[in-house]
């Protein structure tokens, strides 16, 4: 007699419901399997894993039960090499999969005219990854190779695009790939909102040539900002309040750019306070350096071909209070550039929604545990990123369809999904049946009425 088995079930219901509603995996993976026999089932398994224990591919068959593979449509437990082959197949066909995903959500009228673009990076364990390069690390792992990737998501929080580049590609270069990909599904006059990393004249011209609009932040360079601050001081200001904060704005048109120059006194106070704390921390951290200078000790030793260079410090005292070098005089000011000519409060309100892209990146990294990446081959790396992206797409589609869902954070969402369990009971001399456990108010809010049919289904509901 087989032993009774329990495993996470909320994540499986989520996958099944979205797959049923949108024909999700059929639409994305149909007729691209090649020699792989279980590509759709493997994709569901990888997604389930990202919503559950997030184990590495080589541990999946050891960690999860046979009944789970049966529920996902496998005839038997897949071999480890089968899963790796399927993951690489997804990576190899990633362009087709993302294009099909875009056609799917466009056909469902889920692509918003306001798209938020952002870029990030994830690091590798080891040095043999084909796409791994050293570059600016958002994960604060400067000594490890990484990969850069970008996302675009609508104001309705439905993700629309994923781009993948090597780890040393800058945002301004990466932005070109995102513009080409977004243009395939966006309607004319749609607007791309992004930060100063992708703000170049060439990128803005490319966006306009494709019939799209842009809204971006101008990088804070002292000389340029001081020029505009002088214009701001003489210009006609429009004053308005947003989120209990008062803003002043002066609009200047230059070529095709509408420059919205904002100033907030409250923002200035917050930035000055933050930089004063940074200055105090710097002074405190340099107390040991000051002690060495006073004692005349060598502080730094440089190596050269002709010998060692010893640098000794000298103390330069100042009369009066020492100035804070972190305070630049630009505090409280920021400039938004846009091809759209509209009211300043609308422009600022739209740009403030850019945190939707930042939240999606955080959900991918922390919620579905993207980092670190342990794959080496290019196809496996790309396939892994596509799976993480599609997992978050499933979550966002679930939240979009269920307007009563109060759990937005993916880490917390996973907690409730994994708390809902199914138990396969094998009674002696009788047929197997299943029981759902831990049905909470939160899980009802997440999965809605779809939970009822699984709870009320007869024992033979399992797909064969």
N, C-alpha and C positions, 0 to 999 in steps of 0.2 A: 504493500500500500504506500502511495506517495505521501510525502509530508506536506502539510498545509504551507502555503507560501503567501507572503504579503510584499507589496512594493508600491512605490509612488504611483498615483493614478491621476491626480489633477492635471499634471502636465500632458499626459496622454490624451485626456479628454479635450484639452485646449487644442492640441495638434489635430485630433480627429474632427473637431467641429469646424475649424478654419479650413481644413482640407475638404470637408464635405460642402461647406458653404461656397467656396471659391474654386473647387477642383484644383487646389493649390499645387500639389506635387505632380499631378498629371499635366497641368499647364506648363510647369517649369521643366519637367524632366522627360516628357514623353518623346520617344524615338531618338534619344541621345545616349541610350545605355551602352551601345556597342556590344562588346562581349560580356559585359557585366549583366548578371541575371537578376540582381536584387537592388538596383540603384535607388529606386523610390523608397524601398523598405530601409535601406541603409541611410538615406537622407533623413527619414523620420527618426531613425535610431540616433543619429548624430544630434538632431534637434532635441530629442528627448533627453539625451545625456547633458546637453547644455542647460536644460531646465531642471536637471536633477543634480547628480553628484559631480559633473564636469570632470570625469576621469579621462586619462589619455586613451587613445584609440586601442593601444595594445592591452588595456585592462578591461575594456568594455565587456568582453565575453566572460570574464571571471567575476565581475562585480554584479551584473544583472542576471535575472532568473530566466529560465527557459520560457516561462509563461509570457514574459514581456515580449520576447522575440516572436512568439506565436501571435500575440495581440497586434504586433506591427506588420504581420503578413509573411514572416519567414516560415518556411516549411521545417527548418531545423536551425540549430544555433550556427550562425555564420562563423567562418574561420577568420583569424586575425588578418591574414593576407587578403581576404575578400574585402574586408572593411577598408584597408589601406588602398586597395585598387579602386574601390568605389569613391573614396575621398579624392584620389588623384583624378578620377574621371570627372568629378564635379569641378575641380580646379581647371582641368583641360577645357571644359565646356563652359567656363564661367561667363564669358561674353554672351553666349546664347542664353544662359540662365537669367542673367540680369536683364537682358533685353526682353525676355519673355515675361519676367516679373513686372517690368515697366508696362508692357502691353496689357497685362492682366489688370493692374490697378487703374490704368487709363480706361480700359473697357468698363470698369466698375465706377468710373467717374470719381476716383479717389485722389487724383493729383491736383493739389492746390496751386493757384496762380502765384502764391508767395512761397518761395523755396529758400530754406536756410542751409548754407553750405559751411562746413567746417572740416578741418584736417587734424589728424593725430598720428601717433606712431606707437608701435609695440615692439618690444625687444625679444631677442632669441636667447635661449640657453645653448651655448656652444657656438662654434665659429664656422660651421660648414653649410649654413643655409644659403641657397643660391641667390635669393633676393636680399640677403642681409648686407647692410652697409652701415658704416659709422656716420652718424649725423646728429642733429639737435634732438635730444631725447626728452620727450614730454613725460616720460616715466622716471626721470632722474637716474638713468642708468647709462651715463656717458661712455663707459668702457665696453658696452655690449653692442653688438650689431643689431640693427633694427629694420623694420619695414614701415613705410608711411602709407596711410590710407585716408581716404576722404569720403564723406557722406553728404547727402542732401536729403532734407526732410521738409515736408510741407507744414504750413501753419496748423493743419489738422492733425499733425504728428504722425502721418503715414510716411515712412521712409520711401524715397524714390530712386536713389542712385548710390552706387558703391564704386570707388576707384581705388586701385592698388598700384603703388610705385615702389621703387627701391628706397632704402632708408636714408639716402643722402639727397633726395629730391626736395627742393624748397617749395613752400606753399604757392609762390607766384608761378612756378612752372607746373606744379600739380593742378593748379586751377584751370589750366587749358584743357586738360583731360576731362575735368568735371563739366566744363562748359559744353564740350562736344557731346558728352553723355546726356546731360540734362536737356539739351536742345532737341533730342530725339522724341521726347514725350511732352514737353511743355508747350502750351499754346503761346501764340504771339502776344506780346505785351506782358507776359509773366515777368516777375521780378526776382532776381537772385540777391540774397542778403548775405554778406560775408564780412569778415573782419579785415584789418589792414594787411594781414599776411598775403592775401591774394590781390591786393589793390595795386595794380600797375596800369599804366596808360594802355598798353597792348591788350591786357585782359578786358578792360572796359570797352575798348573799341571792338573787340571780338564779340562781346555780349550784344552791343548795339547792332553790329552787322547781322546778327542772327535774329534781329527783331525782338530782343528781350531788353529788359531794364535791369539796372543794378542799384544797390544801396550798400555803401561800405563806409568804413571808418578810415579817416586820413591819419597816417602815421604821425606820431608826435615828434617832430623835428623842431628844435628850438627856433632856428632862423625863420622857417616857414610859418610856424605858429605865431611868432611875434608880429610878423607882417599882417596876419589876419586878425590878431588881437587889436592892432591899431585900427584896422577897418571896422572891427566890431565896436570899438569905443566911439566911433564917429557915426555909425549907422543907426537906422531907425529900428528899434528893438520891439519884438513882440514878446510879451510876458504871459506865461501860462503855468499851470500847476499840473503835476502828474505824480501819482503815488506819494502824496504829501511832500513833494519837493518842487520848489519854484525854479523855473528855467527862463532865461532870456535868450532870444534867438535873433540873429541877423542873417538874411539870405543874400548870397551873392552868386550871380551867374557868370561862369567863365567857360567859353566854348560850349560844349554840350553838358558841362558839369553844373549842377546846382549845389553850391556849398552852403550847408546849414551850420552856422557857427553858434554853438550853445555855450552858455555859462550858468553854473549853479553855485550859489554861495555855500549851500550845505555840502555839496560835493567837494568844494574847495576845502572846507573845514575838515572833512573826513580824510582827504588826501594829505593835507598838512599834518594832521595828527598821526597818520600812519608813517609818514616819512620822518617825523620827529622820533618816533619809537625806533625806527630803523637806525637813525643817527646815534641814539643812545646805546643800542645794541652794539654798533660798530665801535664806539668808544670803549665800551666795556670789554669787548673781545680783543681790543688792541692794547690792553693794559700790560700784557706779557711782553709785547713788542716795545712798549715804552720803557719797561724795566730794563730790557737788554740795551736800549739806546743809552740810558743813563749810566749803565755800567760799562759802556764802551765795548760791548761784546759784538762779535761778528754776527750779523743777522742772516745773510744769505750768501751762499757759495755758488758761483757760476763756473761752469767748465768751459775752457777754450782750448784751441790747439796749441797755444803757447804757454798754457798753465792755468791755474785756478784764479778766479777773480773774486776777491772778498769785498762785499759791500757792507760798510759800516754806516749806521744812522747818525744823524745829528738832529737835535731838537730845535725846532723853530717855534718860538713863543709869539703869541699875538696879543696885542693890547685889546682889552675888552672881551666880549663874548665871542667864542669861536663860531663862524658861520656854518650853517648846515648845507653841505654841498648837494644833498638830495632834493632840496627845495629849489625848483627851477623858475618859478614865476608863472608857470603854465597851469598850475593847479586850478581845477574847477572848469577849465575850458576843454572842449572837444569839438571836432568838425566831422560831420557826416557828408559824404559826397553821393549824389544820386542823379540819374538821368530823368527822374520823375520830378515834376514841378507841382508841389502840393503844399498843404499846411504843415508847418514845422511839427506840430503835435502829432500828426499822423505819421510823419517820417520817424520821429523819435519812438513812438509807440510800436511801430513795426520793427525797428532795429532792436528794441528791448526784448522782443520775442525770440531773438537769436539764441537764447538759452535753450530752446527746444533742440537745436542741433547739439549743443554741449551736453544736454541730458541724454541724448541718444548715444553719444560717444561714451559717456560714463556708464550707461547701461550695458553697452557692448564690452567695456573693459572690466567692470566690477560685477555687474549683474550676471552676465554669461561668461565671465572669467576668461576673457580673451588672452590675457598675458599670464606668464610668458609663453611664447610659441616654441614648441619643441620639434617641429617638422623641419626637414632639410630640403627636400626637393621642391622645385618651384610649383609644380602642380598641386602637391599636398598643402603647401602654404596658402596658395590662393583658394583651394577648396575649403580649407579650415576657416579662412576669413569670410567666404561666402556663406558657410553654414552659420557662423555667428551672426552675420547680418540678417539672414533669412529667419533665424530664431527670433530676433528682435522685431522683425516684420510681423511674424505671427502674433507676438504679444501686442503690438500696436494695433493690429487689425481686431484682436479680441477686445481691447479697450475701446476702440472706436465703435464697434458694433454694440457693446454693452455700455450705455450711457450712465448706468448706475454704479459702474466700477469705481470704487474709492481708492483702491490700491494702485498707485502709479509707479512706485519704485520697484525695479525688477528684483532686487535682492529680497525685498519683503514679499513681493509677489511669489517668488519661488518658494519661500517658506510656507505660505499657505497652500500652494499647489502640492508640495511634497508631503504636507500633513495629511492631505486626503489620500487614503490608501485603499487598495483593493486586496482582499484576501481570497485566494483560491483554496477552497476546502474540498478535501478528498475523503468523504465518509466511506466507511467499510461497507462493501456490497451495495454501493449506490453511485449515482452519477455525480460528477463534480459540479459544484455551484460556487458563486462568488458573492461576497458581501462588501459593501462600501462602508468605510469607517471615517470618523472625524469630519463630518459634514458641518462646517461652521458657517456663521453669517457672512464672514468675509469671503469664503469660497463660493457661497451662493451669489454674492455680489460680483465676483469675478466671472464665473461661468454661467450665471443666470439660469434660465429654464433648461438649458441643455443637460444639466446634471440629473434632472428627473428621469429622463429616458434610460440613463445608465443604471440608475438605482432601481427602476421598475422593470428592467429588462429580464427576461427569463434566463435561467442558467446557461442556455446554449447561445448567448449573444456574441460570444467570442468569434471573431472572423477566422475562417479556415483558409 
